[in-house]
Amino acid sequence: MFTYEFLQHYWCFLVCLLAGLLVFLMFVQGANSLIFRLGRTEEERQLVINSTGRKWEYTFTTLVTFGGAFFASFPLFYSTSFGGAYWVWMLILASFVLQAVAYEYQGKPGNTLGRDTYRWFLVVNGFVGPFLVGAAVATFYTGAAFFVEKANIAGIDVAAGPVISRWANNWHGLDALFNPWNWVLGFAVFFLARVLGSLYLINNIADNLFRQRLRRQIITDCVPFLIFFVAFVVFLMLTTGYAVDEAGVVSLVQYKYFFNLIEQPAVCAVFLVGVVLVLFGIGKTLISKTYTRGIWPAGIGTVLTVVGLLLLAAWNGTAYYPSSVDPQSSLTLQNSCSSEFTLRTMAWVSLIIPFVLAYIFFAWRAIDKKKITREELQEDDHKY
């Protein structure tokens, strides 16, 4: 029914889609990074926290689902990156754990650390989470320092043991911060999260004075976001990429990602439509003082843009996780995926995804049916 190659590309698309949803849902982190900047009074800080507090579980769940989907469909990537570059992933997870602890305990009676301490946990997660996710994703293009030796699983290399992949240095992921282009994408994701956070708060909080402040904040964050994003896209179009031929041999090709863009019209269209929707959501919110739904075109545009960018790194005969120390160790769809039986079985399971998305849509709509107001904070017993 479906070929092995089709299943590989299908699961790559699903993983990219989850990544796009994760970046969109990081509006929670973006808004939380602005708690003390936007909240000039205790009441205003509560507005921000109670707004994001209704959605933070979506981000956390999507992060876990993204990791699980990657593990199930491309286990060699999981063992190489999550097992080798574990410091960067541990820092990301630690920041999200801080977020969960902060929401749970900041309003508890007898809080010895103080409410603002837990709020600073949210601010830390608001910066560290998006930045490190962006920096980690950038390694899909800039490469990472690892070796893959599949013969080790049979115990041929006695010294290494049954370990397929190993990191080439003792930094274990922190070396990603040595490449300035990883910083560029990290900051692009961070400022995008702040822009999306402001757009979400405009839509979710019914307070005209607060909305005016949020629109000014969008301008403040939108300028660096565009600078970092455009810089990274230009770099991507001009840099050398890792191509893989039918025999599995990896070679360096100048302008590889530019060729991927023009040789895949559908991916190019997804990427360009996504960029246009993000700019539309931001632009209309800034131009029209009565428009409050900018989070939706910008959010959908974010998902499409991320999907388009990630597909450039994986489809069209490209190594999606290149090794900077040994190009032949680079991971591709063909050499890192699960068996055909596993992918086929999971493909049937994936058919429930539209129903899950429909449930999330209706649950989200029910939660946001009533906008948050200052008066509600005085009446609602369930607040953070």
C-alpha positions in Angstrom: 0.0 0.0 0.0 2.6 2.5 1.1 6.3 2.2 0.3 9.0 2.3 2.9 10.3 5.6 1.4 6.8 7.1 1.6 6.5 6.1 5.3 9.9 7.7 6.1 8.8 11.0 4.5 5.4 10.8 6.1 6.8 10.5 9.6 9.4 13.2 8.9 6.5 15.5 8.0 4.6 14.6 11.2 7.6 15.3 13.4 8.1 18.6 11.6 4.4 19.4 12.2 4.8 18.7 15.9 7.9 20.9 15.9 5.9 23.7 14.3 3.1 23.3 16.8 5.6 23.4 19.6 7.2 26.7 18.4 3.7 28.2 18.1 2.7 27.1 21.6 5.8 28.8 23.0 3.7 31.9 23.1 3.3 30.8 26.7 7.0 31.1 27.3 7.1 34.4 25.3 4.4 35.9 27.4 5.9 34.7 30.7 9.2 36.3 29.8 7.3 39.7 29.9 5.7 39.2 33.3 7.6 42.0 35.0 8.1 44.1 31.9 4.3 44.3 31.2 3.0 43.8 34.7 3.5 47.1 36.4 1.2 46.2 39.3 0.4 42.9 41.0 -3.0 42.9 39.3 -1.4 43.2 35.9 1.1 40.4 36.6 -1.8 38.2 37.6 -3.5 38.9 34.3 -0.5 37.6 32.4 0.0 34.5 34.6 -3.6 33.5 34.7 -3.8 33.9 30.9 -0.8 31.7 30.2 -1.7 29.4 33.0 -4.7 28.1 31.0 -2.4 27.0 28.2 1.0 25.9 29.5 0.1 22.2 29.6 -0.4 22.3 25.8 3.3 23.4 25.3 4.6 20.8 27.8 2.6 18.0 26.3 3.6 18.9 22.8 7.3 18.9 23.8 6.9 15.4 25.2 5.0 14.2 22.2 7.6 15.6 19.8 10.3 13.8 21.6 8.3 10.6 21.7 7.5 10.8 18.0 11.1 11.4 17.1 12.2 8.4 19.2 9.6 6.0 17.7 10.2 7.0 14.1 13.9 7.9 14.0 15.5 6.2 17.0 19.1 6.7 15.8 18.5 10.5 16.0 17.1 10.1 19.5 20.1 8.1 20.7 22.6 10.3 18.9 21.2 13.7 19.9 19.4 13.0 23.1 22.0 10.6 24.2 25.0 12.6 23.1 24.0 16.2 23.3 22.2 15.6 26.5 23.3 18.8 28.3 21.3 21.1 25.9 18.2 18.8 26.2 18.5 18.5 29.9 18.6 22.3 30.2 15.5 22.6 28.1 13.7 20.0 30.2 14.9 21.6 33.4 13.5 25.0 32.3 10.1 23.4 31.6 10.1 21.6 34.9 10.7 25.0 36.5 7.7 26.2 34.7 5.5 23.4 36.0 6.7 23.9 39.6 6.1 27.7 39.3 2.5 27.4 38.2 1.8 24.8 40.9 3.4 26.4 43.9 3.5 30.2 43.5 0.0 30.6 45.0 0.2 27.9 47.7 -0.2 28.9 51.3 3.0 28.9 53.3 5.1 29.6 50.2 8.6 30.1 51.7 10.3 31.2 48.5 7.8 34.0 47.8 5.4 34.4 44.8 7.9 36.5 42.8 10.6 33.8 43.0 8.4 31.4 41.2 7.5 34.0 38.7 11.2 34.5 38.0 11.2 30.7 37.3 8.6 31.4 34.6 10.8 34.2 33.2 13.8 31.9 33.1 11.8 29.3 31.2 10.5 32.1 28.9 14.0 32.8 27.7 15.9 29.5 28.1 13.2 27.3 26.6 12.7 29.1 23.2 16.4 30.1 22.8 17.8 26.6 23.4 15.1 24.9 21.2 16.1 27.3 18.4 19.8 26.7 18.9 19.2 22.9 19.0 17.1 23.1 15.8 19.9 25.2 14.1 22.2 22.2 14.4 20.1 20.5 11.7 21.8 22.9 9.3 25.1 23.7 11.0 25.9 20.2 12.1 26.9 18.6 15.4 30.1 16.7 16.6 29.2 13.0 16.6 30.3 9.7 15.2 28.0 6.9 14.1 29.4 3.4 13.9 26.6 0.8 13.4 29.1 -2.1 13.6 29.5 -1.4 17.3 26.1 -2.9 18.0 27.5 -6.3 17.2 30.4 -5.7 19.7 33.1 -5.5 17.0 34.7 -2.6 18.7 35.3 -4.0 22.1 36.6 -0.7 23.6 33.4 1.2 22.6 31.0 -1.6 23.5 27.5 -1.9 21.9 27.2 1.8 21.3 26.2 3.0 17.9 26.8 6.8 18.3 29.1 8.8 20.4 29.9 12.4 20.9 33.3 13.7 19.6 34.0 16.0 22.6 33.2 16.4 26.2 30.8 19.3 25.8 27.8 17.0 24.9 25.6 19.5 23.2 26.9 22.7 24.8 29.2 23.0 21.8 26.2 24.1 19.8 26.6 27.5 21.5 30.1 27.8 19.9 28.4 28.4 16.5 27.1 32.0 16.2 24.4 30.9 13.7 22.9 28.7 16.3 22.6 31.8 18.5 20.9 33.6 15.6 18.1 31.1 15.3 17.9 30.8 19.0 17.2 34.5 19.4 14.9 34.5 16.4 12.7 31.8 18.1 12.9 33.7 21.4 11.7 37.0 20.0 9.1 35.2 17.9 7.8 33.6 21.1 7.5 37.1 22.7 5.7 38.5 19.7 3.2 35.5 19.7 2.9 35.9 23.5 1.8 39.5 23.1 -0.6 38.6 20.3 -2.1 35.9 22.5 -2.5 38.2 25.5 -4.2 40.8 23.3 -6.7 38.2 22.2 -7.2 36.7 25.7 -7.2 39.7 28.0 -10.1 42.2 27.7 -8.3 45.4 28.9 -7.8 48.2 26.5 -5.0 49.9 28.5 -3.1 46.6 28.7 -3.6 46.0 25.0 -2.0 49.3 24.1 1.0 48.4 26.1 1.1 45.0 24.4 1.0 46.6 20.9 4.1 48.7 21.8 5.8 45.5 23.0 5.1 43.8 19.7 7.0 46.5 17.9 9.9 46.2 20.4 10.2 42.4 19.8 9.2 42.3 16.2 12.3 44.3 15.0 14.9 42.0 16.4 12.9 38.9 15.4 12.8 40.0 11.8 16.6 40.8 11.9 17.6 37.5 13.3 15.1 35.5 11.2 16.0 37.1 7.9 19.7 36.8 8.7 19.3 33.0 9.3 17.3 32.5 6.2 19.9 34.3 4.1 22.6 32.2 5.7 20.7 29.1 5.0 20.3 29.9 1.3 24.0 30.6 0.9 25.6 27.9 3.1 26.9 24.5 2.2 24.5 21.6 2.9 24.9 17.9 3.2 23.5 15.9 0.3 23.0 12.1 0.3 22.9 10.0 -2.9 21.1 6.7 -3.5 24.0 4.7 -2.2 23.9 6.6 1.1 27.1 8.6 0.5 27.0 12.0 2.0 28.7 14.9 0.2 28.9 18.7 0.7 26.9 20.8 -1.8 27.0 24.5 -2.0 23.6 26.2 -1.8 22.0 22.9 -1.0 19.1 24.4 1.0 18.4 27.0 -1.7 18.2 24.1 -4.2 15.9 22.3 -1.9 13.6 25.3 -1.8 13.3 25.8 -5.5 13.2 22.1 -6.3 10.3 21.4 -3.9 7.5 23.9 -5.0 5.1 22.6 -2.3 7.6 23.1 0.5 8.5 26.5 -0.9 4.8 27.4 -0.9 4.3 26.2 2.7 7.2 28.3 3.8 6.2 31.5 1.9 2.6 31.3 3.0 3.7 30.8 6.6 5.9 33.9 6.4 3.1 36.0 4.9 0.6 34.9 7.6 3.0 35.7 10.4 3.6 39.2 8.9 -0.2 39.6 8.3 -1.0 38.8 11.9 1.6 41.2 13.3 0.8 44.0 10.8 -2.9 44.0 11.1 -2.7 44.0 14.9 -0.4 47.0 14.9 -2.5 48.9 12.2 -6.0 48.2 13.6 -6.5 49.1 17.2 -9.6 47.0 17.3 -8.2 43.8 15.8 -7.4 41.2 18.5 -7.2 38.0 16.6 -3.7 38.3 15.3 -2.5 35.3 17.2 -4.4 33.0 14.8 -2.9 34.0 11.4 0.5 34.5 13.1 0.2 31.2 14.9 -0.8 29.2 11.8 1.9 31.0 9.9 4.5 30.0 12.5 3.5 26.3 12.2 3.8 26.5 8.4 7.1 28.4 8.4 8.7 25.9 10.8 7.4 22.9 8.8 8.8 24.4 5.6 12.2 25.1 7.2 12.6 21.7 8.7 11.5 19.9 5.5 14.4 21.8 3.7 16.7 20.0 6.1 15.4 16.5 5.6 13.7 16.0 2.2 15.1 16.0 -1.3 18.1 13.8 -0.5 19.4 15.8 2.5 21.1 14.7 5.7 18.8 16.3 8.3 21.4 15.9 11.2 24.8 16.4 9.7 28.0 15.4 11.5 30.6 18.2 11.5 33.4 15.8 12.3 32.5 12.9 10.0 30.1 13.7 7.1 29.5 9.9 6.5 28.1 9.7 10.1 25.4 12.2 9.2 21.8 11.1 9.8 19.4 10.8 6.9 15.8 9.6 6.7 17.1 6.3 5.3 19.8 5.4 7.8 18.1 6.5 11.0 14.5 5.5 10.8 12.6 2.6 12.4 11.7 -0.6 10.5 9.0 -0.6 7.8 6.8 -2.6 10.1 7.1 0.0 12.9 6.5 2.9 10.7 3.5 1.3 9.0 1.9 0.3 12.3 2.4 3.8 13.7 1.0 5.3 10.5 -2.4 3.6 11.3 -2.2 5.0 14.9 -1.5 8.4 13.5 -5.0 8.5 12.0 -6.4 9.5 15.4 -4.4 12.8 15.2 -7.2 14.8 13.5 -9.6 13.7 16.3 -7.1 14.8 19.0 -6.7 18.2 17.2 -10.4 18.6 17.1 -10.7 17.9 20.8 -7.9 20.5 21.5 -9.7 23.0 19.3 -13.1 22.7 21.1 -11.4 22.6 24.6 -9.4 25.7 23.7 -12.5 27.5 22.4 -14.4 26.6 25.6 -11.6 27.9 27.8 -11.2 31.1 25.9 -14.9 31.8 25.4 -14.8 34.3 28.2 -11.9 36.8 28.1 -9.9 37.5 31.3 -10.6 40.8 33.0 -9.4 42.6 36.1 -12.8 42.0 37.7 -12.6 38.2 37.1 -9.4 38.1 39.1 -11.3 39.3 42.2 -14.1 36.7 41.7 -12.3 33.6 40.5 -11.1 31.3 43.3 -9.0 29.2 40.9 -6.1 31.5 40.0 -2.4 31.2 40.0 
